[in-house]
Amino acid sequence: MTEQECSVEDREYKKIKLLATKIRRDVLAMLQHRGYGHIGGSLSLADAYAVLYAKHLRHRPDNPHWEDRDRIVLSKGHAGPVMYSTLAERGFFPKEWLFTLNDGGTRLPSHTDRLKTPGVDATTGSLGQGTSLAAGIAYALKKKNSSRNTYLFVGDGELNEGQCWEAFEFIAAHRLDRCIVFIDDNKKQLDGRTKDILDPFDYVDKMRAFGFYTQKVNGQDIIALDEAITRAKDQHDQANAIVLDTIKGAGVPYFEETEMNHSMKWNNDEINKATDEAIARFDQEIAALAYALEGESLPCACSGLDDGKSSCATQNLS
């Protein structure tokens, strides 16, 4: 790789890092404002969402129901804050909406709802059901000879649900190669460690046994994530699974180190102080990255469309 190519790649990853940092900051701000919420599993997915929306996912904030978009199903619907933060940063709706999370009449309920929120393709939250929904979406797209991808995010605790494995069998049996399953292996679920509640053993072995082309990556490494998604999109012999080795609460030491961090309340000085400090740190990182990128726009996953229209989800970085 030439020096110029390295420079271009480095700048691209800086832009993705900037988006991931903004997502984390927004998640913290909205949950602190709300006073409670699902913090751990939202932060663990921030990097994967940043890579997907900045580089891979075909989407149009100006037309959320665009027929030629990729679909995304957040089966672990309680991680709605990471979805909402990402959608706001990409311009699907005003960022002010983030501070209405779970209010009466809000467009942003605690669990994702496709009838309420622009950019949400699936109503989820009843664990396991999103896997079947994604299987159906991917199957329908294949029947239409569509080249669009379906991205499915499932939690490790969610995989206690037998419905997930029935859906995986369907996805693999029908060779839905444009369905990419992300397993958020953050090692915790609502009431403890996954290995203590129902030992999952090895997700890679299990998914391969089901017939998936399976990769395992550091879920907080944007370069590894980008490369894994690219490999998955490039192979068309099998359905795809990417096991994300993540940390629940990733990016904020206080939440990483809190044992029961599935859902938390902002009801004491310690958690509010840790949140304020993390937001201040993220603000500094955002400013530094934006300065380094000199006001460039975020990369767009929707370039080169044959309709000739602007479908770019870019935003100025300043």
C-alpha positions as CSV (number, residue, x, y, z in Angstrom):
1,M,0.0,0.0,0.0
2,T,1.4,3.4,-1.0
3,E,1.8,6.3,1.5
4,Q,-1.1,8.1,-0.2
5,E,-3.3,5.1,0.1
6,C,-2.4,4.7,3.8
7,S,-3.2,8.3,4.4
8,V,-6.6,8.0,2.8
9,E,-7.4,4.8,4.8
10,D,-6.2,6.5,8.0
11,R,-8.5,9.5,7.4
12,E,-11.4,7.1,6.6
13,Y,-11.0,5.3,9.9
14,K,-10.7,8.7,11.8
15,K,-14.1,9.6,10.4
16,I,-15.6,6.3,11.6
17,K,-13.9,6.8,15.0
18,L,-15.5,10.2,15.2
19,L,-18.9,8.8,14.5
20,A,-18.4,6.1,17.2
21,T,-17.4,8.7,19.7
22,K,-20.4,10.9,18.9
23,I,-22.7,7.8,19.3
24,R,-21.2,7.0,22.7
25,R,-21.5,10.6,23.8
26,D,-25.2,10.8,22.7
27,V,-26.0,7.5,24.5
28,L,-24.6,8.8,27.7
29,A,-26.4,12.2,27.4
30,M,-29.8,10.8,26.6
31,L,-29.7,8.1,29.3
32,Q,-28.5,10.5,32.0
33,H,-31.3,12.9,31.0
34,R,-33.8,10.1,31.1
35,G,-32.5,8.9,34.5
36,Y,-32.3,5.2,33.6
37,G,-31.8,2.9,30.7
38,H,-30.0,0.1,29.0
39,I,-26.4,1.4,29.0
40,G,-24.2,-1.6,28.8
41,G,-25.4,-3.3,25.6
42,S,-25.8,0.1,23.9
43,L,-22.2,1.1,24.4
44,S,-20.9,-2.3,23.4
45,L,-22.4,-1.9,19.9
46,A,-21.3,1.7,19.2
47,D,-18.3,0.8,17.1
48,A,-20.1,-1.8,15.0
49,Y,-22.9,0.7,14.3
50,A,-20.4,3.4,13.4
51,V,-18.6,1.1,10.9
52,L,-21.9,-0.1,9.4
53,Y,-23.6,3.3,9.0
54,A,-20.5,5.2,7.9
55,K,-19.2,2.7,5.3
56,H,-21.4,-0.3,4.5
57,L,-25.1,0.3,5.1
58,R,-27.1,1.7,2.2
59,H,-29.5,4.2,3.6
60,R,-31.1,7.5,2.9
61,P,-32.0,9.8,5.8
62,D,-34.1,11.9,3.5
63,N,-36.1,8.8,2.5
64,P,-36.0,6.2,5.3
65,H,-38.3,3.8,3.4
66,W,-36.2,3.9,0.3
67,E,-36.8,0.5,-1.4
68,D,-33.2,0.0,-2.4
69,R,-31.9,0.4,1.2
70,D,-30.2,-2.3,3.2
71,R,-32.3,-3.5,6.2
72,I,-31.1,-3.6,9.8
73,V,-32.8,-5.5,12.6
74,L,-31.7,-4.8,16.2
75,S,-33.2,-7.9,17.8
76,K,-31.8,-6.9,21.2
77,G,-34.3,-4.0,21.0
78,H,-33.4,-2.8,24.5
79,A,-30.2,-1.4,23.0
80,G,-32.4,1.2,21.3
81,P,-30.2,4.1,22.5
82,V,-27.4,3.0,20.2
83,M,-29.8,2.9,17.2
84,Y,-31.3,6.3,18.1
85,S,-27.9,8.0,18.6
86,T,-26.7,6.7,15.3
87,L,-29.8,7.7,13.4
88,A,-29.7,11.2,14.9
89,E,-26.0,11.6,13.9
90,R,-26.8,10.5,10.4
91,G,-29.7,13.0,10.0
92,F,-32.8,10.8,10.2
93,F,-34.3,13.1,12.8
94,P,-33.3,16.1,15.0
95,K,-30.9,15.3,17.8
96,E,-33.3,17.0,20.2
97,W,-35.5,13.9,19.9
98,L,-32.9,12.0,21.9
99,F,-34.0,13.8,25.1
100,T,-37.5,12.5,24.7
101,L,-36.5,8.9,25.1
102,N,-39.3,6.9,26.7
103,D,-41.4,10.0,27.3
104,G,-45.2,9.7,26.8
105,G,-45.9,10.2,23.1
106,T,-42.2,10.0,22.2
107,R,-41.0,8.9,18.8
108,L,-38.2,7.1,20.6
109,P,-39.5,4.3,22.9
110,S,-37.2,2.3,25.1
111,H,-37.3,-0.6,22.6
112,T,-37.1,0.1,18.8
113,D,-40.4,0.5,17.0
114,R,-40.6,0.8,13.2
115,L,-44.0,2.6,13.3
116,K,-42.5,5.4,15.5
117,T,-38.9,6.1,14.5
118,P,-37.6,7.0,11.0
119,G,-34.8,4.7,10.0
120,V,-36.0,1.7,12.2
121,D,-36.9,-1.3,10.0
122,A,-38.1,-3.6,12.8
123,T,-40.1,-3.5,16.0
124,T,-38.1,-5.5,18.5
125,G,-37.6,-6.1,22.2
126,S,-39.3,-9.5,22.8
127,L,-36.0,-11.4,22.7
128,G,-35.5,-13.9,19.9
129,Q,-38.3,-12.6,17.6
130,G,-36.0,-10.2,15.7
131,T,-34.1,-13.2,14.4
132,S,-37.1,-14.7,12.7
133,L,-38.1,-11.3,11.4
134,A,-34.6,-10.8,9.8
135,A,-34.8,-14.2,8.3
136,G,-38.1,-13.4,6.7
137,I,-36.8,-10.1,5.4
138,A,-33.7,-11.6,3.9
139,Y,-35.7,-14.5,2.4
140,A,-38.1,-12.0,0.8
141,L,-35.3,-9.9,-0.6
142,K,-33.7,-13.0,-2.1
143,K,-37.0,-14.0,-3.7
144,K,-37.0,-10.5,-5.3
145,N,-33.5,-11.1,-6.6
146,S,-32.4,-8.1,-4.6
147,S,-28.7,-7.5,-3.9
148,R,-29.5,-5.7,-0.7
149,N,-28.2,-6.9,2.7
150,T,-30.0,-7.6,5.9
151,Y,-28.0,-6.9,9.1
152,L,-29.1,-8.6,12.2
153,F,-27.8,-7.8,15.7
154,V,-28.5,-10.3,18.5
155,G,-27.4,-10.3,22.1
156,D,-25.5,-13.2,23.8
157,G,-28.1,-13.4,26.5
158,E,-30.8,-13.4,23.8
159,L,-29.4,-16.6,22.4
160,N,-30.9,-18.4,25.4
161,E,-34.1,-18.2,23.3
162,G,-34.6,-21.3,21.2
163,Q,-36.3,-19.2,18.5
164,C,-32.9,-17.7,17.6
165,W,-31.5,-21.1,16.7
166,E,-34.6,-22.0,14.6
167,A,-34.2,-18.8,12.7
168,F,-30.5,-19.5,12.2
169,E,-31.3,-22.9,10.8
170,F,-33.7,-21.3,8.3
171,I,-31.2,-18.6,7.3
172,A,-28.4,-21.2,6.7
173,A,-30.7,-23.8,5.0
174,H,-31.9,-21.2,2.5
175,R,-28.3,-19.9,2.0
176,L,-29.3,-16.4,2.7
177,D,-25.8,-15.1,2.0
178,R,-26.9,-11.5,2.2
179,C,-28.0,-11.9,5.8
180,I,-25.2,-11.0,8.1
181,V,-25.7,-11.9,11.8
182,F,-23.8,-10.0,14.5
183,I,-23.6,-11.7,17.9
184,D,-22.8,-9.1,20.6
185,D,-20.7,-11.4,22.9
186,N,-20.3,-9.0,25.8
187,K,-20.5,-11.9,28.3
188,K,-23.3,-10.5,30.4
189,Q,-27.1,-10.5,30.3
190,L,-29.8,-8.9,32.5
191,D,-29.0,-10.7,35.7
192,G,-25.5,-12.0,35.5
193,R,-22.7,-13.5,33.4
194,T,-23.8,-15.6,30.4
195,K,-21.5,-18.4,31.3
196,D,-23.1,-18.7,34.8
197,I,-26.7,-18.5,33.6
198,L,-26.5,-20.8,30.6
199,D,-23.0,-21.5,29.3
200,P,-23.0,-20.7,25.6
201,F,-19.8,-22.6,25.0
202,D,-18.3,-21.4,21.6
203,Y,-20.4,-19.3,19.3
204,V,-18.0,-19.7,16.4
205,D,-18.2,-23.5,16.6
206,K,-22.0,-23.4,16.9
207,M,-22.6,-21.0,14.0
208,R,-20.2,-23.0,11.8
209,A,-22.1,-26.2,12.7
210,F,-25.3,-24.5,11.5
211,G,-23.7,-23.7,8.2
212,F,-22.6,-20.1,8.6
213,Y,-19.5,-18.5,7.2
214,T,-18.3,-17.3,10.7
215,Q,-15.8,-14.8,11.8
216,K,-14.8,-13.6,15.3
217,V,-13.4,-10.1,15.8
218,N,-12.7,-7.5,18.4
219,G,-16.0,-5.7,18.5
220,Q,-14.3,-2.5,19.6
221,D,-11.8,-2.5,16.8
222,I,-13.2,-0.5,13.8
223,I,-10.5,-1.7,11.4
224,A,-11.2,-5.4,12.3
225,L,-15.0,-4.7,12.0
226,D,-14.7,-3.1,8.6
227,E,-12.6,-6.0,7.3
228,A,-14.9,-8.6,8.6
229,I,-18.0,-7.0,7.1
230,T,-16.2,-6.6,3.8
231,R,-15.3,-10.3,3.8
232,A,-18.9,-11.3,4.7
233,K,-20.3,-9.1,1.9
234,D,-17.8,-10.6,-0.6
235,Q,-18.7,-14.3,-0.1
236,H,-21.9,-15.7,-1.5
237,D,-21.8,-19.4,-0.7
238,Q,-23.2,-19.3,2.9
239,A,-25.1,-17.1,5.3
240,N,-22.8,-15.0,7.4
241,A,-22.1,-14.6,11.2
242,I,-19.7,-12.2,12.9
243,V,-19.1,-12.9,16.6
244,L,-18.3,-9.6,18.2
245,D,-16.0,-10.0,21.2
246,T,-17.1,-6.9,23.1
247,I,-17.2,-5.3,26.6
248,K,-20.5,-4.4,28.1
249,G,-20.3,-0.7,28.7
250,A,-17.3,-0.3,26.3
251,G,-15.6,3.1,26.2
252,V,-16.4,4.2,29.7
253,P,-14.4,2.6,32.5
254,Y,-17.0,3.2,35.1
255,F,-19.6,1.3,33.2
256,E,-17.2,-1.4,32.0
257,E,-16.2,-2.1,35.6
258,T,-19.8,-2.1,37.0
259,E,-20.8,-5.8,37.3
260,M,-24.5,-5.3,36.9
261,N,-24.6,-2.9,34.0
262,H,-27.4,-4.2,31.8
263,S,-29.7,-1.4,32.8
264,M,-28.8,1.3,35.3
265,K,-30.3,4.3,37.2
266,W,-28.7,7.7,37.4
267,N,-29.6,8.1,41.0
268,N,-26.4,9.0,42.8
269,D,-23.4,11.4,42.6
270,E,-21.0,8.6,41.6
271,I,-22.7,7.6,38.4
272,N,-23.5,11.2,37.4
273,K,-19.9,12.3,38.0
274,A,-18.6,9.4,35.9
275,T,-21.0,10.2,33.1
276,D,-20.1,13.9,33.2
277,E,-16.4,13.1,33.0
278,A,-17.0,10.7,30.1
279,I,-19.0,13.2,28.2
280,A,-16.4,15.9,28.7
281,R,-13.7,13.4,27.5
282,F,-15.7,12.5,24.4
283,D,-16.3,16.2,23.6
284,Q,-12.5,16.7,23.6
285,E,-12.0,13.6,21.4
286,I,-14.7,14.8,19.0
287,A,-13.1,18.3,18.8
288,A,-9.6,16.8,18.2
289,L,-10.8,14.4,15.5
290,A,-12.9,17.1,13.7
291,Y,-9.9,19.4,13.8
292,A,-7.7,16.7,12.3
293,L,-10.2,16.1,9.6
294,E,-10.5,19.8,8.8
295,G,-14.3,19.9,8.4
296,E,-14.6,17.0,6.0
297,S,-17.8,15.0,5.8
298,L,-18.4,11.5,7.1
299,P,-18.0,8.8,4.5
300,C,-21.2,7.7,2.8
301,A,-22.2,4.1,2.2
302,C,-24.6,5.1,-0.6
303,S,-22.4,6.5,-3.3
304,G,-22.7,5.5,-6.9
305,L,-26.4,5.0,-7.0
306,D,-28.0,4.4,-10.4
307,D,-30.9,6.8,-9.8
308,G,-28.5,9.8,-9.9
309,K,-30.0,11.3,-6.8
310,S,-28.1,12.5,-3.8
311,S,-28.6,9.8,-1.2
312,C,-25.7,10.7,1.0
313,A,-26.0,10.5,4.7
314,T,-23.0,12.7,5.3
315,Q,-22.7,15.3,7.9
316,N,-20.1,18.0,8.5
317,L,-17.7,17.0,11.2
318,S,-17.3,20.3,12.9
